[in-house]
Amino acid sequence: MRNNVIKGSILVGLGSASYGMLATFVKMAYKQGYSTAEVTTSQFTIGVIGLLFLSMFSKRQNTNIKATATKPLNQNASNWKSILKLIFAGTAMGLTSTFYYLSVQYIPVSVGIVLLMQTVWMGVILEMILHKKRPGNRKILSVFIILAGTMLATNLIQSSVTIDWRGLAWGLLAAIAYTITVYASNEIALHLPIVRRSLYLVLGGLVIIMLIFHSALNMDYSFDIFWRWGIALSLFGTILPPLLFTMGMPLTGVGLGTIIAAVEIPVSVLMAHFLLKEPVNVLQWTGIILILAAVVLMNIAKPKRA
């Protein structure tokens, strides 16, 4: 039992660390002259190809394909509905990457990741609206701690620091889209195999990205983005994390898994600090620690009464 928890924790931690690397890679691609359109289209195109390849050789996938032949027509129709729901939900994943990558054009990565993590309290609100249930006192307290930590981590309390409002707007839009993505990933078509669910979600992301950036697919499009940055971005952003999370979360449980997933924040900040030389002061680290503490407070199990 304990070994399974340790194994699950490592898997979730690796998945979160993978996500944490993305913004730094994107910033480095921007410095080489690539655009948001080139970054996102290459990431999701290679992601779809990679997941399609994995699904073709997945044992679980093959088992399901054989079983499908004996299923009634209404069951097949139900599967198609589930697939369409996943593709539609995947558009939120595509919007998350688009908005997030646009935000780090205008603001430091350390600020961008903090804005993206606003999905923690946005998820509480979404849960309250969908389930018509008031959140517990600990969740409410955690929301206020996150907001206070955000004020510190983004340097908003220092009048001498100016943050581009475009970066803030794109960052908050990314958090909203990420909230929808997380909800969809945990609620829709859970009966389908892991790789297939990831494939349809990423496919939905690719569809919306192509619709947004279709005008950028012209003679000026740099196809060398695919091997320079596309492979790394798709591996760490669209292939590994969904698979690692789906394998690790059942072993850790949602509460512990969510706490471990918060490692994405310090990984992202440290990557930007060492590779992009972005400065991070004591106040910002204090805000980041507050946000991490709020995530722990929100997900730690209550002691049971005797």
BELLIN-V185874 format. One record per residue. RES is the residue in three letters. NEAR is the number of other C-alpha atoms within 10 Angstrom. D_FIRST is the distance of its C-alpha to the first C-alpha in Angstrom with 2 decimals. Layout:
RES & NEAR & D_FIRST
RES & NEAR & D_FIRST
//
This chain:
MET & 7 & 0.00
ARG & 9 & 3.80
ASN & 9 & 5.43
ASN & 13 & 5.18
VAL & 18 & 6.49
ILE & 14 & 8.85
LYS & 16 & 9.92
GLY & 25 & 10.63
SER & 23 & 12.43
ILE & 17 & 14.49
LEU & 26 & 15.47
VAL & 31 & 16.57
GLY & 23 & 18.29
LEU & 22 & 20.15
GLY & 26 & 21.23
SER & 27 & 22.58
ALA & 22 & 24.29
SER & 23 & 25.92
TYR & 22 & 27.40
GLY & 27 & 28.56
MET & 22 & 30.70
LEU & 23 & 32.68
ALA & 27 & 35.33
THR & 24 & 36.32
PHE & 21 & 36.79
VAL & 25 & 38.85
LYS & 20 & 41.02
MET & 16 & 41.66
ALA & 19 & 42.69
TYR & 17 & 45.00
LYS & 10 & 46.64
GLN & 10 & 47.46
GLY & 9 & 49.28
TYR & 18 & 46.86
SER & 19 & 46.75
THR & 21 & 44.04
ALA & 21 & 45.12
GLU & 22 & 44.62
VAL & 24 & 41.23
THR & 25 & 39.73
THR & 27 & 41.34
SER & 23 & 40.28
GLN & 27 & 36.65
PHE & 29 & 36.28
THR & 22 & 38.46
ILE & 22 & 36.47
GLY & 28 & 33.23
VAL & 23 & 34.46
ILE & 16 & 35.62
GLY & 17 & 32.36
LEU & 24 & 30.21
LEU & 18 & 32.84
PHE & 13 & 32.59
LEU & 16 & 28.79
SER & 20 & 29.08
MET & 13 & 31.75
PHE & 10 & 29.56
SER & 15 & 26.33
LYS & 11 & 25.43
ARG & 15 & 24.10
GLN & 18 & 27.36
ASN & 13 & 29.44
THR & 10 & 27.86
ASN & 12 & 28.67
ILE & 11 & 32.17
LYS & 10 & 32.91
ALA & 10 & 31.75
THR & 14 & 33.93
ALA & 10 & 37.07
THR & 10 & 36.63
LYS & 10 & 35.81
PRO & 9 & 38.66
LEU & 11 & 40.54
ASN & 9 & 39.27
GLN & 12 & 35.67
ASN & 14 & 36.83
ALA & 11 & 38.63
SER & 12 & 35.51
ASN & 16 & 33.66
TRP & 12 & 36.60
LYS & 13 & 36.48
SER & 19 & 32.81
ILE & 20 & 33.73
LEU & 16 & 36.68
LYS & 17 & 34.62
LEU & 25 & 32.17
ILE & 24 & 35.18
PHE & 19 & 36.80
ALA & 24 & 33.69
GLY & 28 & 33.49
THR & 22 & 36.85
ALA & 25 & 35.16
MET & 29 & 33.07
GLY & 29 & 36.36
LEU & 24 & 38.02
THR & 26 & 35.25
SER & 24 & 35.83
THR & 25 & 39.59
PHE & 23 & 39.87
TYR & 30 & 37.52
TYR & 28 & 39.43
LEU & 22 & 42.70
SER & 29 & 41.69
VAL & 24 & 41.01
GLN & 20 & 44.53
TYR & 17 & 45.88
ILE & 20 & 43.34
PRO & 24 & 41.14
VAL & 28 & 37.61
SER & 28 & 36.30
VAL & 25 & 38.08
GLY & 29 & 37.11
ILE & 27 & 33.34
VAL & 27 & 33.81
LEU & 24 & 35.83
LEU & 25 & 33.25
MET & 25 & 30.60
GLN & 22 & 32.84
THR & 21 & 30.85
VAL & 22 & 28.51
TRP & 23 & 31.29
MET & 17 & 32.86
GLY & 18 & 29.69
VAL & 19 & 30.06
ILE & 18 & 33.66
LEU & 16 & 32.90
GLU & 15 & 30.35
MET & 13 & 33.03
ILE & 11 & 35.69
LEU & 8 & 33.79
HIS & 9 & 32.23
LYS & 10 & 35.19
LYS & 10 & 33.00
ARG & 13 & 33.64
PRO & 12 & 30.80
GLY & 11 & 29.55
ASN & 10 & 31.17
ARG & 13 & 28.33
LYS & 19 & 28.58
ILE & 15 & 32.35
LEU & 13 & 32.16
SER & 25 & 29.79
VAL & 22 & 32.37
PHE & 14 & 35.14
ILE & 21 & 33.17
ILE & 26 & 32.56
LEU & 17 & 36.27
ALA & 15 & 37.30
GLY & 25 & 35.04
THR & 24 & 36.54
MET & 18 & 40.02
LEU & 21 & 39.25
ALA & 28 & 37.28
THR & 26 & 40.04
ASN & 20 & 42.85
LEU & 14 & 44.52
ILE & 12 & 45.69
GLN & 11 & 47.76
SER & 7 & 51.12
SER & 7 & 51.89
VAL & 9 & 49.03
THR & 10 & 49.73
ILE & 14 & 47.10
ASP & 12 & 48.32
TRP & 12 & 48.02
ARG & 14 & 47.39
GLY & 23 & 44.17
LEU & 20 & 43.09
ALA & 16 & 44.00
TRP & 25 & 42.21
GLY & 29 & 39.10
LEU & 22 & 38.97
LEU & 20 & 39.60
ALA & 31 & 36.69
ALA & 28 & 34.45
ILE & 22 & 35.75
ALA & 23 & 35.14
TYR & 27 & 31.61
THR & 25 & 30.86
ILE & 21 & 32.05
THR & 21 & 30.05
VAL & 15 & 26.72
TYR & 14 & 27.62
ALA & 20 & 28.70
SER & 20 & 25.63
ASN & 10 & 23.39
GLU & 10 & 25.89
ILE & 15 & 28.00
ALA & 18 & 27.56
LEU & 12 & 23.80
HIS & 9 & 24.48
LEU & 16 & 25.70
PRO & 14 & 23.76
ILE & 19 & 22.41
VAL & 22 & 25.22
ARG & 20 & 27.94
ARG & 25 & 27.04
SER & 28 & 27.14
LEU & 27 & 30.38
TYR & 23 & 32.15
LEU & 29 & 31.21
VAL & 29 & 32.54
LEU & 27 & 35.54
GLY & 24 & 36.38
GLY & 30 & 36.23
LEU & 27 & 38.60
VAL & 18 & 40.99
ILE & 21 & 41.46
ILE & 22 & 41.81
MET & 18 & 44.48
LEU & 9 & 46.28
ILE & 14 & 46.32
PHE & 15 & 47.33
HIS & 12 & 49.37
SER & 10 & 52.52
ALA & 15 & 50.96
LEU & 14 & 50.69
ASN & 8 & 54.17
MET & 7 & 56.00
ASP & 7 & 54.62
TYR & 14 & 50.97
SER & 14 & 49.53
PHE & 13 & 47.56
ASP & 12 & 46.56
ILE & 20 & 43.91
PHE & 19 & 41.81
TRP & 11 & 41.36
ARG & 12 & 41.79
TRP & 19 & 39.19
GLY & 26 & 38.19
ILE & 19 & 35.76
ALA & 18 & 33.91
LEU & 26 & 33.94
SER & 27 & 32.73
LEU & 20 & 29.94
PHE & 23 & 28.61
GLY & 24 & 29.66
THR & 27 & 29.47
ILE & 26 & 27.43
LEU & 20 & 24.43
PRO & 23 & 23.36
PRO & 23 & 23.14
LEU & 18 & 21.18
LEU & 20 & 18.73
PHE & 22 & 18.33
THR & 19 & 17.94
MET & 16 & 15.19
GLY & 25 & 13.37
MET & 21 & 14.00
PRO & 13 & 12.03
LEU & 22 & 8.75
THR & 22 & 10.01
GLY & 13 & 12.15
VAL & 13 & 15.91
GLY & 16 & 16.43
LEU & 19 & 14.37
GLY & 23 & 15.37
THR & 21 & 18.96
ILE & 21 & 19.01
ILE & 25 & 17.86
ALA & 23 & 20.36
ALA & 22 & 23.10
VAL & 19 & 23.14
GLU & 20 & 25.63
ILE & 25 & 28.30
PRO & 19 & 28.52
VAL & 19 & 28.10
SER & 25 & 30.98
VAL & 27 & 33.12
LEU & 20 & 32.66
MET & 20 & 33.41
ALA & 24 & 36.56
HIS & 17 & 37.54
PHE & 11 & 37.40
LEU & 11 & 38.53
LEU & 15 & 40.87
LYS & 10 & 41.94
GLU & 15 & 41.37
PRO & 13 & 41.90
VAL & 18 & 39.30
ASN & 11 & 40.63
VAL & 10 & 39.14
LEU & 17 & 39.59
GLN & 23 & 37.63
TRP & 18 & 34.69
THR & 15 & 34.90
GLY & 23 & 34.77
ILE & 27 & 31.76
ILE & 17 & 29.89
LEU & 21 & 30.96
ILE & 28 & 29.61
LEU & 24 & 26.21
ALA & 17 & 26.26
ALA & 25 & 27.20
VAL & 25 & 24.28
VAL & 18 & 21.91
LEU & 18 & 24.00
MET & 23 & 23.96
ASN & 17 & 20.22
ILE & 14 & 18.83
ALA & 10 & 17.77
LYS & 7 & 20.53
PRO & 6 & 20.15
LYS & 5 & 20.53
ARG & 4 & 23.70
ALA & 3 & 23.85
//
